[in-house]
Amino acid sequence: MITGETIAALATPPGVGGVGIVRVSGPGVRALAIELLASLPEARRAIFRRFLDSTGAPIDEGIALFFPAPHSFTGEDVLELQGHGGPVVMDLLLQRCLECGARIAQPGEFSQRAFLNGRLDLAQAEAVADLIESGTAAAARLALRSLEGEFSQKIHKLVEAMIGLRLHVEAALDFPEEEIDFLSDKKVSTDLREIRDDLARLIASARLGRLMRDGLILVIAGLPNAGKSSLLNALSQRQTAIVTEIPGTTRDLLRERIQLDGIPLHLIDTAGLRDSDDKIEQEGVRRARGEIEQADRILWVYDSIEDPHNRGLAEARLPAQVPLTLIRNKIDIDRQSPALHRVDGITEISLSAREGLGMDLLRTHLRQSVGYHGQQEGEFIARRRHLDALKRASEYLHTGEVALLETGSGELLAEDLRQAQQALSEITGEFSSDDLLGRIFSSFCIGK
C-alpha cells in the first residue's frame, strides 16, 4: 500500500481514565515526532517525554513509543503517545498531531492498513475487532485464535488442496493424448471427497465460532398465560418480566442477554399469539411475529393444564425454517416429573418455569442443539460472511463432484474448483472487492 497520508486517532475509549493513548501512523510520523517530542524516540523503547505545543510549551507528559516500518501493526511508521487519560488532555494532544500534518483516521483504518500492507489477512483483521467486542471469555479466546491465524491456516490448507487437484484435472484436459486418463482414476474422486470432508468439518467449526461471536437468538413464544415470562425469568435467573395470572400481561418485547457456558444467548419474550381487538396487543403480536421470523430457535411454551394437547401450536403459523423446541410448562400443578422426549421429530421438555423444575434439561438441550460441548480447543471465531463463503465453496464442490460422476466432465469440475477456491479466498482477502473491504472496516472502532 502506498499512501502519502498520516493518520491519527484516540486509541482508548473516550472519558476519564488514568491513561489515554493517541496512535499515529504513516510517512509523516518521524517529522511529527520531532515537532511534538523535540526528537525522534529510539525504536521500540518506551521513553518518557513531554508532549509540546506549537510554542514549545508542554501539553502533557507521558510515554512515547516509536515503531519504524515495516515492523509495526500497520506496516508503516507508528507512534504511540501515552498520556493522562482526561478528555481535554487527549483532545489537545490529538489536535496537536493534526497541526503537525496528520488527519483523523477513519473507523478501522489502522487495521485496514495492516491488511493492505500484508501484516494481517482479512480474517485476522476482523478478529481484531471481534477480540475487542467479545461478549464472553470463550468468545475472546476464539477471537485470539483467529487473530493468531488458526482460521486462516485452515483456509490456506483447503485452498492448497484445491489448487493441487485443479492442476491434476487441468493437466488431463491440456494433454488428452496421454495414455493415462487422469479423470477416470481414483485420485480425483478420492482427493475431491477428502476436500469436501475437510470443508464440512471447517463449516461445523465456523458455525460454532459464529455462535460464540453473535450469540443465539431465542424467541419465547406461545399463547397468552402459558408461562413465557416465567421462562424468561427462570433462564435469566432474575425477575426481568412481570408475571401475573392475567392473560396478555406482556404487550411489548422483553429482551435479556445471558450466558450459557460461555454461549451468548439473546432471550426475547413476546406477546401471546392470539387474535385481539386491543390495538396495543395487536401491535405486540405483530412485533412478536417479526422476531419469530428472525430467531435462531423458537421456544414454544404451552400450558400443560389448559392446553395439554398443545392445540395452540397448530394455529400459530410458525415459520418452518426456524428450529423449534416445545416447552410443556406448569408440570408442578399436576405433579408431573421433568422429562425430555421427541414428538414428531421435535424435542419437547416438560418443566415448571415458576418452580425451576426441569430447567437443567432445557439448558443441556440448548447446548446440544448448537453442537456445543464445552471444548473450545481447535475452534475459532467466525462471521456470517465467512459461513456464506464456506457454504458457496461447499456447493461448488458438490456440483463439481456430480459433474464428474455423472458426465465425467473435467471442464465442469475444473471450473467448480476454481469457483470454490475463489469463495474461500474471499475469507482471507486474497480475492475481495473494494466494496467488501469498505463494509468490513467501517464497522471497526476508530483508533483500530
N, C-alpha and C positions, 0 to 999 in steps of 0.2 A: 504494500500500500504506500503510495506517495502522496503526501499531503503537506501543504505549507502552513497549516493552521495549528496553533497551540490551544489546547482546551483546558479549562479549569472548572472545578466543582467542589462543593462541600461533600465529603465522603462519609460524614457522620450524620445521624438524624438531627433535624432542627430542634432547638430547645436548649435548655440549660444543662450542662454536663461538666465533668471535671476536665475532659479533654475533647477537643474538636480537631478534625483533620481536613485540610484543603489539599486536593490532589491536582497536579498539573502534568500534562503530557503533550509532547510534540517537539518540533525542531527548535522552538524558541525557549526551551526550558533553561538552557545554560545562561543565556543573556538575562532572562528573567531572574534567575537565582543570584546572579552578580548584582543586579539592581536592587533586589529585595533583601539580600543577605550580606551584601558587600563583597562576597567572594563565593566561588563555586565549592560546595562541600565535597569532601572526599567520597568516592563512590562506595555505596553500601555500608556506610558507617553513620550511626546516629550521633549527630553533633548538635550541641546546644548553641542556639543563635538568637539574636534579636531580629525581629521582622520590622523592616524600616519603611516609612512612608516616603513620598517624593522629596521631602525636605531633609531626610536622614534621621528624622525623629522616630523612636520606636513605637510601633503599633501594639506589639505583644512580644513575648519571648517564649521559646519552646524548642522543640526538636526538629531538625531538618534532616531528611533522608533523600539522597540522590541516587537514582538507578540509571546508569547510562544504557543506551540502546546497544545491542538488541536484548540485553539480559534484564528485562523488566516485564511487568504484567502486560503492557500494551505492545512491547517490542520497540517502543520509542524511548527517548529520554523522558524520565518520570521524576518529578519532585513531589515529596510529601512534606507538608508543614503541619506539625502537631502543636497546637497552641491551647490556650484555655478555652473551654467549651461554652462560652457565653454567646448568645446570638449576635450581639452588637460587635464583639471582638471578631467573630468568624466572618461577619459581613464586611467589616473593614478590611480584613485580610484578603477575602475573595475579591473585593473591589480593587485592591492594590494589585492583585495578579492581573486583573483586566486592564488596568492602567499600563501594565508592563507588556501588553501585547497579546494576552490570551483572550479567548472568548468563552462564554458559558457553554459547558458541554451539554449535549442533548441526552435524554434518557438512554442509558445503556451504551453510550458512545465509547467509553473506555473498553468495555467488553467487546464491542464491535471492532475496535481497532486491534484488539488482541486476536480476534478471529481472522481479520483481513491480513494481519501480519504473520499468520501461521503459528501464533503462540498457543492457540486453542482451536479445536474444531468446533462446529456449531453445537453439537450435543454437549460438549464440555462448557461452552459459553452459556448455554441455557441452564446447565447445572449450577453455575454461579448464582443466578437469580433464584433457582429453586432452593439452594442451600440457605440463602438469606431469608427466604419466605417460608421456610419449613415450619409446619404447624405442630409437629411431633418430633421426638428424639429419633424415632425409627426413620422418618422421612429425611431428617438431616443426615443420618448415616448413609442412606441410599443416595442422596444427592452428592455426598462427598465421594462415593464410589464412582458415580458418573463423572464428576469433576476430575478424578484421577484417571479416567479413560477406560474404565471397565466396560461400559456400554459400547463405546467406540471400538474397542478391540474386538468385541463380538461381531459388530457390523463389518469391520475390515476383514475378519476371518471369513465371513459369508461371501463378501464381495470377491475375495481372492479365489474362493472355491468356484464361484460363478464364472470368473474370468478364465480359470483353468478349463472348465467344461466348455465354455464358448470357444476357446482355442481348439479344443478337440473336435467339436462339431464343425466349426468353420473350416478346419483343415480338411475334413472329409468332403465338404462342399467344394472347396477350391481345387482338390485333386481327385476327381471322381474316377480317374483312370487307374488309381491304385487298386491292387487286388483285394486289400482288406476293406470291408465295409464297416467303417467306424460306427455308423449309426445303428447297425443291427447287432453290434456286440453288446455284452452285458455292462461294459464300463459306463456307457452313457446313462442307461436307466438306473444303474446302481448309484452312481455319483449324484444323479438328479434326486433320487429318493433320499440320500443322506443329507443333501442340502435342504430339502423340504422338511425333514425331521428336525434338523438343527434350527431352521427358521421357526417351526412350530414351538419348540422349546423357548426360543427367544421371545416369541409373541406372548407366551404364558408369563414369562418373567416381566415383560413390559407392561402387561395388564396389571399385575400386582404393583409394579412401580408407579403406574398412573394412579392406581387407587391410593397408594401411600402419599402421593402428592396432592391429589384433588379431593380425596375422600369419597365416601359412599353416600349418595343422597337417598335417604329412606323416607318415604312418604307414608304416614299413618292415615289410613282411610277406613271408612265403614259407615254404617247407618248412625243416626243420632243416638246417643246414650249407650253406645256399645262398649265404651271404656277407652276410647282413643287417647284422651287427655291423661287418663291414669297410666296408660302405657308410656306416654312421653315422660311423665314424671318418674316412672319406675326406671326407664332407661337412663335418664339424665341424673337420677338419684337426687332430685330436688323438686320442690313444688313450683314448677315453671307455669303450669296451666291450672286454671280454676276448674275444679271438679265438683259438679253438683248432680243431683238426680233429675234435674230439669233437662229434657232433650233440647238440643240446639244451643247449648251454652257457648260453644266455640263457634264464632261467626267469621273470624279472620284467621289468617295463617299464623301459627306459632312456630318459631324456629329455635332450635337448640343445637349447639355444636359440642360433641363429646368425643372421647377417645375410647376405643375398644382394643386393648392390647397394642396400642400404637396406631391403630387404624382410625383416621378421622371420620367421624360419622356426622352427617348433616341431617338432623331429625326435623321433619316438618309435620306438625299436627294440623289437620284440615277440618273444615266444617263437615258435619254429617251429610252424606249424599241422599237427598230426598227432595221431592217437589214441595215448593212452599210459595205462599202468596206474599211473604215478607220480603221486601226488596233487599234488605240488608243480608238476609240469609241467602237469597238468590245470588247475590254477588259473592258471598262466601263459597257457595257451591261452585260457581264459575271459576273462582281462583283455585279451588281445590282441584278441579279437573285439569287446569293448566299445569299445576305442579305434578300431578299424577303422570301426565304425558312426558315430563322431563325426568322422572325418577329413575334411579338405578335399580330400585326394588320397591315394591309396594307391600306394606304390612296391612293386610285386610283384617280388621278386628270385627268379630261378631259376638253377640250375646248368647252364651250357651243356654240361658234360661228363656229369654224372649224369642230367640230365633235359633233353636237348636239344630235345625237342618240348613242353616245358612242360606235361606232363600233370597236374602238381600243381595248376595253376590251376583246372581243371575241377572238382576235388574241394574247392576251398577255400570255396565258397559265399560269395563276396564280395558285399556289398550293391550292387545295380545302380545306385543313385542317387549313389554316390561315384565321382568321376573316377579313372581307373586309368592308370598308366604301367608298362609292363613293363621290367624290368631283366634283360637276359641277361648274367649275370656270369661271371667267370673265363675271359675270352677270351684271357688271356695263356698259359693252359695249352695250348690248341690253336692258338696263334699266329694268331688272327684279328685283324682291324683294327677299331677303334672305328667304330660306324655307328649311324645313326638312320633308321628307316623305320616305315611304318604296317602293322599287321597287323589285318585285320578292323576298321579304323577306330580302332584303339588304337595309340598311339605306343610303339614298342619301341626301347630303346637298348642296344647291345652295348658292354660296358665291362669293365674289370677294377678292382674297388674296391681290391684289395690293391696293385696297381701304379699306380693313379691314371689308367689309360688310359681315355679317353672321358668323364672327369668334366666337362670343359668342355661337352660335348654335353648332359649332364644339366642343368647349371646354366642353359644357354641355354634348354633346353626348359621348365624351371620358370618362368623369367621370362616366356616367351611364353605359357605356359598360363594365366597370370593377367592377361595383357594389359599387362604392364609393359615399357616400352621405355626407361626411364631419363629420360623427360621429365616433370617434375613441374609445369611451368607450367600454370595453369588448373585444377589439381586441388585437392582439399580433403579434410579428414579426415571420416570418416562412421562411424556406428554401425549396429548391426544393426537398431535400431528405425527408423532413417532408411530403410534399404533396405526394410523391411517397409512403411512408409508409401508409399514411391515405387512399390513393386510393386502395392499396392492401388489407388493412383491410376491406374496403367497399366491395370489390369484394368477399372476403371470406364470409362475412356476407350474401351477395346476394346469393352466391352458396349454403350456408347452409340453407337459407330460402327456396330456390327452392327444395332442397332435402327433407326438412321437409314437405312441402305442397304437393309435387308430389309423394313421395315414403314413407313418414313417417319414414325416416331413421334417427334414433337418432345417430347412429355411425358416419354418414357423417356430421351431424350437429355439433357433439362434436369436430370432427377433424377440421372443418372450424372455429369454435370458438377458438380453440387452435391456429390456424394459424393467425387469426385476432389479438388475444391477443399478439402474438409474434411480429407481424408487428408494433403494437403500442408501444411495449416495446423497439423497436429499436430507437424510437424518444428520449426517456429519458435515454437510455443507459443501461437499465436493461437487455437487450439482445442485444449484439453487438459484432462484431468481432474486433480483433486487427487491421486488415487492415482498417476497417472503422474509428477507433479511430485515426490511423496514418494519414489518409487523412484529417480528420477534423482539428486536432490540428496543423498540419503542415501549414495550411493556416493562422494561427494566427500570430500576430506580435511578435517579440522577446521581452521578458520582460513582456509578459502577458500570 
